[in-house]
Amino acid sequence: MTTAERKDILSKLQPGSERKLITYDEKREPYDVYDIPLDALIYNPYNGRIKAITESWESRNDKLNPEVEKDVRIIEQFLWDSAEAANKQTKISIKEYGQFETGIVTQDGVIIDGNRRACILNILNREDGGDRKFKAIILKDDLRDNRKEIVALETVYQMGVDSKVDYNPIEKYLRCEELRTLGFPDEQISKMLSQSLGEITKWFDILDLMNNYLDRYGYKNLYVGLEKREGHFVDLRQYLKSYKHGVGRDYSNWRYNDNDLENLTIAYNDYTRIRMPVQNCRVIANPKKSESFFCHENIWKVFFENHINIRESIEEEELDLISEKLKDKKIDEIIYHRDDLWRSKIREDLNDNLFTQKRILEDKLKYSRPLKSLKAAKSTLGSIEVIDVSSAPDPEITILSDQMISMLEDIKHANS
């Protein structure tokens, strides 16, 4: 069906009794709700809910066209897989009670809000030969070829709404990048996504680290390779920021440079790839209280030299070769398989290196505590004004001073 044909069908529909209040074109007002034939609608080709898998697929295939039947089925599979458990429940609910939540479409048939529900309705109609329709309001604009406006509207009506919590965590980073690419300033992006400008800036930093990670392993634009790894990049961003500009410098005992920080990223990425839990990765880089390898030059350099030797001892098959062998598999399954092969070869040695250096670090921290405590005590004593003591003598001060002198003599004797 052409755009003109879809538009003609929608223009002839009669509204039902229901209305929905939305903000559109800077005005908040009620819109009529229509029962729309599903074949007069097309899925949103820029759907933020499935952006990671869509971009991954399109990076190795042609662009998906929601007006071509074979591409429609691919989009539907992505929509279904994006929240399979929730979709199964929604399918049962729609089959028994009908559609509850009203969608939003353009007057030329693009679904702005409700792609999953429309997908489920289409699946049900194919399964039982039904003629279910999609309940939605119709915006008075043609947007089929206006990517910028479609993305903006979908962001506001879905990703910018607090109740929309079932998005893949990676999607918000990709949507930020897409909005910026389309010309939206960061201030407007923050409003669309109901986030502070600082949070949006943070998301862009994290996406840069994610892209760096994907490029490192030959996964450019294959965002499905980031599954369940968001927390690693959130932490890594904070560590790098701290070492470059913050208190990380105070907790480190050496003069590192940008090349050292790049080495830190390499090591951290490798442990991310072998699916090391994020809490176990903190000993590599977390600057807090100097409790990581990178804070101690000698430990870090031994750790990283061992790491590189382990890394260089492993040969890895190129993604294209594995893809050819597993050409019937989905791209996320191929990436998981390749990562798993690499992990099986390298994990034991990486773990041995990490836990060996962790024990050395723990010993060093254990034996450095007396010195830290003495430095802290000296600093505290230095803040006492002797003139204040002499102006108001207190017998208890003499008793405490004698006790401290005795303790210091014991410590001095033990250190000798």
VEXMAR-794729 format. One record per residue (C-alpha): residue number from 0; chain; x, y, z. Coordinates in steps of 0.02 Angstrom, whole numbers. Example, Ala and Ser with C-alpha at 12.3 -4.5 7.8 and 13.67 -1.06 7.14 Angstrom:
BEGIN
  pos  unit       X       Y       Z
    0     A     615    -225     390
    1     A     684     -53     357
% end
This chain:
BEGIN
  pos  unit       X       Y       Z
    0     A       0       0       0
    1     A      67     171     -48
    2     A      79     321      67
    3     A     -63     404     -29
    4     A    -174     251      -7
    5     A    -139     241     179
    6     A    -174     426     198
    7     A    -338     410     103
    8     A    -399     268     216
    9     A    -355     362     375
   10     A    -440     521     314
   11     A    -606     430     291
   12     A    -612     350     464
   13     A    -744     404     589
   14     A    -689     435     769
   15     A    -757     335     914
   16     A    -820     407    1077
   17     A    -650     402    1164
   18     A    -527     548    1167
   19     A    -346     559    1224
   20     A    -259     712    1296
   21     A     -83     741    1228
   22     A      38     884    1200
   23     A      77     909    1017
   24     A     142    1058     921
   25     A     164    1148    1088
   26     A     -21    1133    1130
   27     A    -104    1015    1253
   28     A    -275     962    1196
   29     A    -386     808    1174
   30     A    -379     707    1013
   31     A    -510     589     943
   32     A    -469     403     948
   33     A    -495     296     793
   34     A    -501     109     756
   35     A    -375      97     615
   36     A    -352     -51     496
   37     A    -179    -123     526
   38     A    -137    -135     341
   39     A    -154      54     331
   40     A     -10      75     454
   41     A     178      49     448
   42     A     301      21     589
   43     A     414     164     640
   44     A     579     128     551
   45     A     673     232     682
   46     A     597     146     834
   47     A     707     180     986
   48     A     652      20    1071
   49     A     743     -87     944
   50     A     879      33     887
   51     A    1025     -72     949
   52     A     971    -228     855
   53     A     913    -128     702
   54     A    1079     -37     686
   55     A    1174    -199     712
   56     A    1071    -284     576
   57     A    1082    -139     454
   58     A    1270    -125     476
   59     A    1286    -293     388
   60     A    1131    -287     276
   61     A    1023    -162     183
   62     A     916     -32     270
   63     A     752    -102     333
   64     A     598     -40     239
   65     A     434     -51     338
   66     A     337     -55     173
   67     A     421    -215     112
   68     A     344    -376     179
   69     A     507    -471     215
   70     A     573    -320     311
   71     A     409    -303     405
   72     A     431    -479     473
   73     A     609    -440     526
   74     A     551    -282     617
   75     A     412    -382     701
   76     A     537    -511     761
   77     A     646    -372     833
   78     A     495    -295     920
   79     A     444    -463     991
   80     A     620    -507    1051
   81     A     644    -335    1130
   82     A     529    -381    1274
   83     A     474    -560    1246
   84     A     406    -594    1421
   85     A     305    -434    1422
   86     A     245    -464    1245
   87     A     178    -636    1291
   88     A      77    -560    1432
   89     A      16    -418    1321
   90     A     -34    -542    1187
   91     A    -140    -640    1311
   92     A    -219    -479    1374
   93     A    -258    -409    1201
   94     A    -330    -575    1143
   95     A    -446    -584    1294
   96     A    -489    -402    1327
   97     A    -433    -302    1176
   98     A    -312    -156    1166
   99     A    -307     -46    1322
  100     A    -173      84    1285
  101     A    -208     204    1143
  102     A     -71     228    1013
  103     A     -17     378     912
  104     A       2     379     722
  105     A      32     509     588
  106     A     -99     546     456
  107     A       7     452     329
  108     A       7     296     437
  109     A     173     294     531
  110     A     155     221     707
  111     A     238     342     828
  112     A     183     259     990
  113     A     121      80     999
  114     A     232     -18     881
  115     A     237    -169     998
  116     A      49    -170    1020
  117     A      23    -157     832
  118     A     146    -300     808
  119     A      49    -410     930
  120     A    -116    -366     846
  121     A     -43    -415     677
  122     A      21    -580     749
  123     A    -148    -620     825
  124     A    -239    -580     663
  125     A    -125    -696     566
  126     A    -147    -834     695
  127     A    -337    -835     704
  128     A    -389    -741     547
  129     A    -460    -598     651
  130     A    -487    -419     596
  131     A    -424    -326     749
  132     A    -391    -143     725
  133     A    -266     -25     805
  134     A    -340     102     924
  135     A    -246     267     905
  136     A    -256     455     885
  137     A    -203     529     718
  138     A     -84     675     712
  139     A    -121     799     573
  140     A      48     786     487
  141     A     130     683     350
  142     A     293     617     423
  143     A     337     460     324
  144     A     493     543     253
  145     A     529     660     398
  146     A     650     561     505
  147     A     693     708     617
  148     A     514     740     669
  149     A     472     554     689
  150     A     623     527     802
  151     A     581     683     903
  152     A     400     632     928
  153     A     440     452     972
  154     A     570     511    1097
  155     A     447     626    1185
  156     A     300     505    1185
  157     A     398     349    1233
  158     A     576     365    1294
  159     A     545     530    1381
  160     A     399     461    1482
  161     A     441     392    1655
  162     A     325     243    1639
  163     A     415     177    1485
  164     A     541      71    1579
  165     A     557     -82    1468
  166     A     689     -16    1349
  167     A     856    -100    1325
  168     A     981       5    1427
  169     A    1087      36    1271
  170     A     944     118    1176
  171     A     951     283    1272
  172     A    1132     310    1221
  173     A    1094     275    1039
  174     A     943     389    1041
  175     A    1049     531    1111
  176     A    1174     508     971
  177     A    1037     501     839
  178     A     955     660     904
  179     A    1120     753     903
  180     A    1158     690     726
  181     A     988     754     671
  182     A    1034     928     732
  183     A     952     939     903
  184     A    1056    1035    1032
  185     A    1098     945    1194
  186     A     982    1059    1293
  187     A     834    1004    1187
  188     A     886     822    1197
  189     A     885     832    1387
  190     A     706     899    1383
  191     A     648     764    1262
  192     A     718     626    1372
  193     A     669     710    1538
  194     A     850     707    1597
  195     A     967     841    1660
  196     A    1094     914    1538
  197     A    1233     840    1647
  198     A    1157     667    1630
  199     A    1147     685    1440
  200     A    1331     736    1436
  201     A    1372     582    1539
  202     A    1276     471    1417
  203     A    1377     538    1271
  204     A    1539     500    1364
  205     A    1480     323    1399
  206     A    1429     296    1218
  207     A    1604     350    1163
  208     A    1677     214    1275
  209     A    1552      87    1206
  210     A    1599     130    1027
  211     A    1783     117    1072
  212     A    1751     -56    1146
  213     A    1656    -117     992
  214     A    1790     -53     873
  215     A    1925    -139     975
  216     A    1851    -311     945
  217     A    1790    -285     766
  218     A    1609    -252     813
  219     A    1585     -77     740
  220     A    1401     -26     755
  221     A    1355    -200     819
  222     A    1274    -134     977
  223     A    1199    -302    1023
  224     A    1377    -344    1077
  225     A    1350    -231    1228
  226     A    1214    -339    1306
  227     A    1221    -334    1497
  228     A    1380    -231    1498
  229     A    1315     -55    1529
  230     A    1375     -51    1710
  231     A    1556     -80    1657
  232     A    1555      74    1548
  233     A    1467     180    1678
  234     A    1605     138    1803
  235     A    1747     155    1677
  236     A    1688     328    1628
  237     A    1693     383    1809
  238     A    1866     309    1838
  239     A    1941     392    1685
  240     A    1861     558    1727
  241     A    1929     548    1904
  242     A    2106     509    1847
  243     A    2104     647    1717
  244     A    2022     785    1817
  245     A    1974     730    1992
  246     A    2024     650    2156
  247     A    2097     498    2069
  248     A    2259     597    2055
  249     A    2265     611    2245
  250     A    2243     424    2269
  251     A    2374     375    2141
  252     A    2559     367    2189
  253     A    2632     396    2015
  254     A    2631     514    1867
  255     A    2530     422    1736
  256     A    2492     494    1564
  257     A    2359     476    1429
  258     A    2444     320    1360
  259     A    2431     239    1532
  260     A    2246     282    1538
  261     A    2225     201    1367
  262     A    2311      44    1435
  263     A    2190      49    1581
  264     A    2045      52    1458
  265     A    2118     -95    1359
  266     A    2132    -204    1514
  267     A    1962    -153    1581
  268     A    1881    -189    1411
  269     A    1955    -364    1407
  270     A    1882    -405    1577
  271     A    1717    -331    1521
  272     A    1720    -444    1369
  273     A    1748    -603    1470
  274     A    1595    -552    1571
  275     A    1689    -522    1733
  276     A    1557    -453    1855
  277     A    1573    -264    1868
  278     A    1607    -269    2055
  279     A    1759    -382    2024
  280     A    1827    -262    1893
  281     A    1839    -119    2016
  282     A    2005    -179    2086
  283     A    2082    -140    1916
  284     A    2040      45    1911
  285     A    1934     115    2052
  286     A    2032     261    2128
  287     A    1937     257    2293
  288     A    2057     246    2441
  289     A    2197     190    2323
  290     A    2118      16    2322
  291     A    2155     -28    2141
  292     A    2303     -82    2036
  293     A    2310      80    1938
  294     A    2341     183    2096
  295     A    2506      92    2127
  296     A    2636     106    1989
  297     A    2733     -54    2026
  298     A    2577    -162    2042
  299     A    2497     -85    1888
  300     A    2649    -108    1776
  301     A    2670    -291    1824
  302     A    2484    -321    1803
  303     A    2475    -238    1632
  304     A    2635    -319    1565
  305     A    2565    -490    1613
  306     A    2399    -441    1537
  307     A    2475    -395    1369
  308     A    2577    -555    1364
  309     A    2420    -658    1396
  310     A    2323    -558    1267
  311     A    2455    -579    1131
  312     A    2465    -766    1159
  313     A    2286    -787    1097
  314     A    2238    -794     914
  315     A    2059    -751     871
  316     A    1956    -791     717
  317     A    1886    -642     621
  318     A    1702    -603     640
  319     A    1667    -626     454
  320     A    1736    -803     456
  321     A    1632    -851     606
  322     A    1479    -767     529
  323     A    1502    -873     373
  324     A    1508   -1032     477
  325     A    1355    -978     577
  326     A    1259    -890     438
  327     A    1093    -958     499
  328     A    1117    -878     670
  329     A    1066    -703     726
  330     A    1205    -575     740
  331     A    1193    -568     930
  332     A    1214    -758     937
  333     A    1366    -747     823
  334     A    1446    -613     932
  335     A    1410    -713    1089
  336     A    1487    -868    1009
  337     A    1645    -774     957
  338     A    1663    -693    1128
  339     A    1638    -861    1211
  340     A    1775    -942    1107
  341     A    1896    -802    1156
  342     A    1840    -810    1337
  343     A    1871    -998    1347
  344     A    2052    -971    1290
  345     A    2096    -821    1396
  346     A    1985    -813    1551
  347     A    2087    -928    1664
  348     A    2250    -834    1634
  349     A    2167    -663    1651
  350     A    2086    -715    1814
  351     A    2250    -785    1882
  352     A    2338    -621    1843
  353     A    2199    -518    1921
  354     A    2186    -617    2082
  355     A    2375    -631    2103
  356     A    2395    -443    2093
  357     A    2242    -420    2203
  358     A    2327    -519    2342
  359     A    2485    -413    2323
  360     A    2380    -255    2331
  361     A    2288    -315    2486
  362     A    2454    -350    2573
  363     A    2521    -179    2526
  364     A    2365     -91    2590
  365     A    2370    -193    2751
  366     A    2549    -144    2790
  367     A    2525      38    2739
  368     A    2382      68    2861
  369     A    2494     111    3012
  370     A    2581     246    2910
  371     A    2416     317    2851
  372     A    2349     318    3029
  373     A    2505     407    3093
  374     A    2493     538    2956
  375     A    2311     567    2998
  376     A    2352     582    3185
  377     A    2494     703    3148
  378     A    2377     809    3043
  379     A    2248     812    3183
  380     A    2378     859    3314
  381     A    2443     995    3201
  382     A    2274    1078    3203
  383     A    2282    1105    3393
  384     A    2334    1282    3445
  385     A    2458    1271    3591
  386     A    2405    1444    3648
  387     A    2228    1377    3675
  388     A    2296    1238    3786
  389     A    2402    1357    3892
  390     A    2259    1477    3916
  391     A    2147    1339    3989
  392     A    2252    1198    4066
  393     A    2163    1031    4087
  394     A    2236     882    4186
  395     A    2160     761    4063
  396     A    2267     833    3923
  397     A    2424     786    4020
  398     A    2360     609    4047
  399     A    2315     586    3862
  400     A    2483     661    3807
  401     A    2580     539    3917
  402     A    2478     393    3848
  403     A    2511     448    3668
  404     A    2698     469    3700
  405     A    2704     292    3767
  406     A    2609     226    3615
  407     A    2725     319    3496
  408     A    2878     245    3583
  409     A    2806      70    3560
  410     A    2772     104    3374
  411     A    2947     177    3351
  412     A    3026      27    3435
  413     A    2924     -95    3328
  414     A    2975      -2    3169
  415     A    3160     -14    3215
% end
